[in-house]
Amino acid sequence: MEKALAPHELAALGNWHWEVWGRDEQHPPQGPWRVWLIKAGRGFGKTRAGAEWVRNVARHDPEARIALVGASLVEVRSVMVEGESGVLAASPGALAPDFEPSLRRLVWPNGAQAYLYSAGEPESLRGPQHSHAWCDEIAKWENANQRAMAAWDNLQMGMRLGDHPRVLATSTPRSVALMNRLMAEAKTGAVVVAEGRTEQNTGVLPNSYYAAMLDQYGGTALGRQELDGEMLAEVEGALWSRALLEQCRTPPPLQGRGPGGGGCSGSTDRPHPNPSPEGEGLFGPHRRVVIGVDPPASANGDACGIVVAALLEDGNAAVLADCSVEKASPERWARAVACAAQAWQADRVVAEANQGGAMVASVLRAADITLPVKLVHAARGKSARAEPVAALYEARRVKHAGLFAKLEDELCGLMAGGGYEGPGRSPDRADALVWALSELMLARRGEPRIQQF
């Protein structure tokens, strides 16, 4: 006679019997593999798969010596070890290891051990020997001075314990040197790759999270990378690359300059400004805040590019928000500009006036914008105007306060020497960014000088 399982029995199965509940892509491949790469979107279950693999290795091999390598020791501990999907959470009851933070070590009852390492300290992996390793979010590893590559190489040289040393790497893909190297090795069979998408884990993820991710990043190249787990190829000859933008990115600012309110209802891809009387954000005090505007030729055509950028005290700049609106009437996009100006306490609005001329200024003033409006006329093509701004990125003088998916897709489509190969007919958001950063960092300003007679 069959008996239905009680809720607590189902919960126990879900927590204890990963072999039953894990998806095929989350289980180790068959055969004598040495490197297994799980390349998947956010929320796919990469961390859980890594933790369960470590648990299973330790459970069956008392001699196992496992390396746990992350972007930093803080992330190794907070995500890989103590996180909700980490090793401790995957090792309930009598199977749980003892965690010794001072020694950066996990010890299982049968004698298996795991050690914590930071990829930012590649020399710490020079010397220790391991039988297994789990490397998490390898595309996030800092590669300044080739640190990420050195960490990976030092780890590989220490994989010499046991009969079949193995490495599991888990990551959302980004076009960085280490990820590109592993994908190249996968073509030779040296690396076994499992792929996955965020939507495959929707039964576990909160519906509100997945809906928000689709709303913000669906249909963008960045969404293909972060949600679908695709490796995005760089457009050869583009002024911006995704690797360059990743190096310029920081988390969204916790404070904006604005009086609160979270920006405009029609805005997209921007951190929400919070009250800050001192005008400080994640990057410290802002010397100036400028909003670049690229007005559309018609209400049914291209988007109105609206990008907020700030000049920082150190002379560098930060892109704070993309408040662009699509298929908007002049009244609607002007209100979006006014809302962004108020929320971020902008000092100036810089708007391209090639199409509309004085009408652009009158529309903005009709939306109750009291701050100075500067009209600029494009004497050169979009790519030519963008080249000096791209050089500022190359010099690490511009930061992005978070992810701006649609804006960054357009930047990566602007070609050196002219042309556009990005989404849509025109890079309106990218053009607005170029106007804002040009005003902040490239505009010539008259300064007092002593003239010799």
C-alpha positions in Angstrom: 0.0 0.0 0.0 1.5 3.3 -1.1 1.8 6.1 1.4 2.2 9.8 0.6 5.1 11.5 2.2 4.4 14.1 4.9 5.6 17.7 4.3 8.5 17.3 6.8 9.5 14.1 5.0 9.5 15.9 1.6 11.6 18.7 3.1 14.1 16.2 4.4 14.4 14.6 1.0 15.0 18.0 -0.6 17.7 18.9 1.9 19.4 15.6 2.3 19.0 13.7 -1.0 20.6 16.0 -3.6 21.0 12.9 -5.9 17.2 12.9 -6.2 16.5 16.6 -6.5 19.5 18.0 -8.3 19.1 18.5 -12.1 21.3 16.7 -14.5 23.4 19.8 -15.2 24.2 20.1 -11.5 25.6 16.5 -11.2 29.2 15.6 -12.1 29.7 14.4 -15.6 30.6 10.8 -16.3 34.1 9.7 -17.3 37.6 10.6 -16.3 37.3 14.4 -16.4 39.7 16.7 -14.7 38.1 20.1 -15.0 34.3 20.6 -14.9 32.9 24.1 -15.7 29.3 25.0 -14.8 28.6 28.1 -16.9 25.1 29.3 -16.1 22.9 32.3 -15.4 22.4 33.8 -12.0 20.1 31.9 -9.7 20.6 28.6 -11.6 21.9 26.8 -8.6 25.7 26.9 -9.3 26.6 27.4 -5.6 24.4 24.6 -4.4 25.9 22.3 -7.1 29.4 23.2 -5.9 28.6 22.7 -2.3 26.9 19.4 -2.8 29.9 18.2 -4.9 32.3 19.1 -2.1 30.1 17.4 0.4 29.9 14.2 -1.6 33.7 14.2 -2.2 34.4 14.6 1.5 31.8 12.0 2.4 33.4 9.3 0.3 37.1 10.2 0.5 38.6 10.5 4.0 41.9 11.5 2.3 40.4 14.4 0.3 42.1 17.7 0.5 39.8 20.2 -1.1 40.6 23.8 -2.1 37.8 26.3 -1.9 38.8 29.3 -4.0 36.7 32.5 -4.5 37.2 36.1 -5.5 38.1 37.0 -1.9 38.2 35.3 1.5 35.1 37.1 2.5 33.2 35.7 -0.4 34.6 32.2 0.2 33.4 32.2 3.8 30.1 34.1 3.3 29.0 32.3 0.1 30.8 29.0 -0.4 31.0 27.9 3.3 28.4 29.7 5.4 25.9 30.9 2.7 22.4 29.6 2.3 23.6 27.2 -0.5 27.1 26.8 0.9 28.9 23.7 2.2 27.6 23.9 5.8 24.0 24.2 4.6 24.5 21.2 2.3 26.0 19.1 5.2 23.3 18.7 7.8 23.3 16.6 10.9 26.1 14.2 11.6 27.6 14.8 8.2 28.5 18.4 8.9 32.1 19.4 9.0 33.7 21.6 11.8 34.5 25.0 10.5 37.7 26.6 11.9 37.7 30.2 10.7 41.1 31.0 12.2 42.7 28.2 10.3 40.6 28.8 7.2 39.7 25.1 7.3 36.8 22.7 7.2 37.3 19.2 8.8 34.8 16.4 8.3 34.4 13.6 10.9 36.0 11.0 8.6 39.2 13.2 8.2 38.5 14.9 4.9 39.5 18.6 4.9 38.9 21.7 2.9 40.9 24.9 2.9 39.8 28.5 2.0 41.8 30.6 -0.5 41.4 34.0 -2.2 42.1 34.3 -5.9 43.3 37.8 -5.1 46.3 36.2 -3.3 47.6 33.8 -5.9 50.8 33.1 -4.0 48.8 31.5 -1.3 48.1 28.7 -3.7 51.7 28.2 -4.5 52.8 25.1 -2.5 49.7 23.5 -1.0 48.6 20.2 -2.6 45.0 19.2 -3.2 43.0 16.3 -4.5 39.9 18.4 -5.4 39.0 22.1 -5.8 35.9 24.2 -6.1 36.5 27.6 -7.7 33.4 29.9 -7.5 32.5 32.8 -9.8 35.8 32.6 -11.7 34.7 35.4 -14.0 34.7 37.7 -11.0 38.3 37.0 -10.1 40.4 40.2 -10.3 42.9 39.9 -13.1 44.9 43.0 -12.5 48.6 42.0 -13.0 47.3 38.6 -14.2 46.3 37.7 -10.6 43.3 35.5 -11.7 45.4 33.6 -14.2 48.2 33.1 -11.7 45.7 31.9 -9.1 44.3 29.3 -11.5 47.8 28.2 -12.7 49.1 27.8 -9.1 46.1 25.8 -8.2 46.5 23.5 -11.2 50.1 22.8 -10.3 49.1 21.8 -6.8 46.4 19.3 -8.0 48.6 16.3 -7.4 47.0 14.3 -4.6 45.0 11.2 -5.1 44.5 9.1 -8.2 42.2 11.5 -10.1 42.5 15.2 -9.0 39.5 17.2 -10.1 38.5 20.9 -10.3 35.0 22.2 -10.4 34.6 25.8 -11.6 31.2 27.6 -11.3 30.5 31.0 -12.8 28.1 33.3 -14.6 30.1 33.8 -17.9 31.8 37.0 -18.7 34.3 37.7 -21.5 37.4 37.7 -19.3 40.7 36.1 -19.8 40.3 33.0 -17.6 36.8 32.2 -18.8 37.9 32.6 -22.4 40.8 30.2 -21.7 38.6 27.5 -20.3 36.1 27.8 -23.1 39.0 27.4 -25.6 40.2 24.3 -23.7 36.6 22.9 -23.7 36.9 22.7 -27.5 39.9 20.3 -27.1 38.0 18.2 -24.5 40.3 19.2 -21.6 37.3 20.9 -19.9 33.8 19.5 -19.6 31.1 22.3 -19.7 27.6 22.2 -18.3 25.4 25.1 -19.2 22.2 26.4 -17.7 19.8 29.3 -17.5 18.1 31.1 -14.6 14.7 30.0 -15.7 15.6 26.4 -15.1 15.5 27.1 -11.3 12.2 29.1 -11.3 10.6 26.5 -9.1 13.1 27.5 -6.3 13.6 31.2 -7.0 11.0 33.7 -5.8 8.6 34.6 -8.6 9.1 38.3 -7.9 12.8 38.0 -8.4 12.6 36.3 -11.7 9.9 38.6 -13.0 12.1 41.6 -12.0 15.1 40.2 -13.7 13.1 39.6 -16.9 11.6 43.1 -16.7 15.0 44.8 -16.3 17.3 42.6 -18.5 15.1 40.6 -20.7 15.8 41.2 -24.4 19.3 42.7 -23.7 22.7 41.3 -24.4 23.5 41.6 -20.7 20.4 39.5 -20.0 21.6 36.8 -22.3 24.8 36.8 -20.3 23.5 37.1 -16.7 20.2 35.1 -17.1 20.8 32.8 -20.0 24.5 32.0 -19.2 25.7 32.9 -22.7 29.3 34.0 -23.4 28.9 37.2 -25.3 31.4 37.7 -28.1 32.9 41.1 -28.3 32.2 43.1 -31.5 35.6 43.5 -33.2 36.6 47.1 -33.5 34.1 48.4 -30.9 35.1 51.4 -28.8 33.9 49.7 -25.6 34.2 46.0 -24.6 32.3 44.2 -21.9 35.5 43.3 -20.2 36.4 47.0 -20.0 32.9 47.9 -18.6 33.2 45.1 -16.0 36.4 46.6 -14.7 34.7 50.0 -14.4 31.7 48.7 -12.5 31.0 49.2 -8.8 27.9 48.3 -6.8 25.0 50.9 -7.0 25.4 53.8 -4.7 23.5 53.6 -1.4 22.8 57.3 -1.5 22.2 59.7 -4.3 22.2 63.5 -4.2 18.5 63.7 -4.6 15.8 64.3 -2.0 14.4 60.8 -2.4 11.6 59.4 -4.4 13.5 56.8 -6.5 13.6 58.6 -9.8 10.9 58.8 -12.5 8.2 56.2 -13.0 9.3 55.7 -16.6 13.0 55.4 -15.9 15.0 52.2 -16.3 18.4 50.9 -15.4 19.3 53.2 -12.6 20.0 53.0 -8.9 17.4 54.7 -6.8 18.6 57.9 -5.2 18.0 58.3 -1.5 18.2 61.4 0.7 21.7 62.8 1.1 21.9 66.5 2.3 25.6 66.5 1.9 25.4 65.4 -1.7 27.4 62.3 -1.1 27.1 58.8 -2.6 29.1 55.6 -2.9 31.9 57.6 -4.5 32.0 60.5 -2.0 31.1 64.1 -2.6 30.0 65.1 -6.2 31.5 68.3 -7.6 28.9 68.5 -10.4 26.0 66.4 -11.6 25.1 66.6 -15.3 22.2 65.0 -17.2 22.9 64.2 -20.9 19.9 64.1 -23.1 19.6 62.8 -26.7 16.0 63.8 -27.8 14.1 61.6 -30.2 13.2 62.8 -33.7 9.6 61.7 -33.1 7.4 60.2 -30.4 7.1 56.9 -32.3 10.8 56.5 -33.1 13.9 56.1 -31.1 14.3 56.3 -27.3 15.1 59.5 -25.6 18.5 59.0 -24.0 18.7 60.4 -20.5 21.9 59.6 -18.6 23.0 61.0 -15.2 26.7 61.4 -14.5 28.7 63.1 -11.8 32.2 64.6 -11.5 33.9 63.3 -8.4 36.3 65.1 -6.1 39.2 63.2 -7.4 38.5 64.4 -11.0 37.1 61.2 -12.2 33.5 60.6 -13.2 30.7 58.2 -12.3 27.6 57.2 -14.4 24.8 57.1 -11.8 21.7 56.4 -13.7 20.1 55.6 -17.1 16.6 57.3 -17.0 16.0 56.9 -20.7 12.4 56.5 -21.9 11.2 54.8 -25.1 8.5 56.0 -27.6 7.8 59.0 -25.5 6.1 62.2 -26.5 8.0 65.5 -26.0 6.0 66.2 -22.8 6.8 62.7 -21.4 10.5 62.7 -22.0 10.8 66.3 -20.8 9.1 65.2 -17.5 11.5 62.3 -17.3 14.4 64.7 -17.6 12.9 67.0 -15.0 12.3 64.2 -12.6 15.9 62.9 -12.9 17.2 66.5 -12.5 15.2 66.8 -9.2 16.0 63.4 -7.9 19.8 63.7 -8.5 20.0 67.5 -7.8 21.6 68.0 -11.2 23.6 71.2 -11.9 23.0 71.2 -15.6 21.1 69.5 -18.4 23.1 69.1 -21.7 20.8 68.3 -24.6 21.5 67.7 -28.2 19.7 70.2 -30.4 20.4 69.0 -33.9 16.8 67.9 -34.2 14.4 70.4 -32.9 16.8 73.2 -32.1 15.2 75.8 -29.7 12.1 73.5 -29.4 14.2 71.2 -27.2 14.9 74.0 -24.7 11.3 75.2 -24.7 10.0 71.6 -24.1 12.4 71.2 -21.2 11.5 74.6 -19.6 7.8 73.8 -20.0 8.5 70.7 -17.8 9.5 73.1 -15.0 13.3 72.6 -15.3 14.8 75.6 -13.6 18.5 74.6 -13.8 20.6 75.7 -16.7 20.0 73.9 -20.0 22.9 73.8 -22.4 22.1 73.0 -26.1 24.9 71.2 -28.0 25.1 70.7 -31.7 26.7 67.5 -33.2 29.3 68.6 -35.7 30.8 65.1 -35.9 29.3 61.6 -36.0 28.4 59.6 -32.9 31.4 57.4 -33.0 33.8 60.3 -33.5 32.3 62.1 -30.4 32.5 58.9 -28.4 36.1 58.2 -29.0 37.6 60.6 -26.4 35.0 59.4 -23.9 36.0 55.8 -24.6 39.6 56.8 -23.9 38.5 58.0 -20.4 37.2 54.5 -19.7 40.5 53.0 -20.9 42.3 55.3 -18.5 40.0 54.0 -15.7 38.6 57.5 -15.1 34.9 56.5 -15.4 32.9 54.2 -13.1 29.5 52.7 -13.5 27.3 52.6 -10.4 25.8 49.2 -11.1 24.5 47.5 -14.2 23.1 49.5 -17.1 22.1 46.7 -19.5 20.6 48.6 -22.4 23.1 51.5 -22.2 26.1 49.1 -22.1 24.7 47.1 -25.1 24.8 50.4 -27.1 28.2 51.3 -26.0 29.6 48.0 -27.1 28.0 48.6 -30.5 29.8 51.9 -31.3 32.6 51.2 -33.7 35.9 52.9 -33.9 36.1 54.9 -37.1 32.3 55.2 -37.4 29.3 52.9 -37.6 27.0 51.3 -35.1 26.4 47.5 -34.6 24.4 47.5 -31.4 20.7 47.0 -30.7 18.1 49.4 -32.2 18.5 51.9 -35.0 20.5 54.4 -33.0 22.6 54.5 -29.8 20.5 57.1 -28.0 21.5 56.1 -24.5 25.1 56.0 -25.4 24.9 59.4 -27.1 23.4 60.9 -23.9 26.2 59.4 -21.9 28.8 60.9 -24.3 27.2 64.4 -24.0 27.1 64.1 -20.1 30.7 62.9 -19.7 32.0 65.3 -22.4 30.5 68.2 -20.4 31.9 67.0 -17.2 35.4 66.0 -18.3 36.2 67.3 -21.8 34.6 70.7 -22.0 37.0 73.6 -22.2 36.5 76.1 -19.4 37.9 79.6 -19.2 40.3 80.0 -16.3 42.1 83.1 -15.1 45.5 83.5 -16.5 48.4 85.9 -16.0 49.3 87.4 -19.3 52.8 88.8 -19.8 53.1 92.2 -21.5 
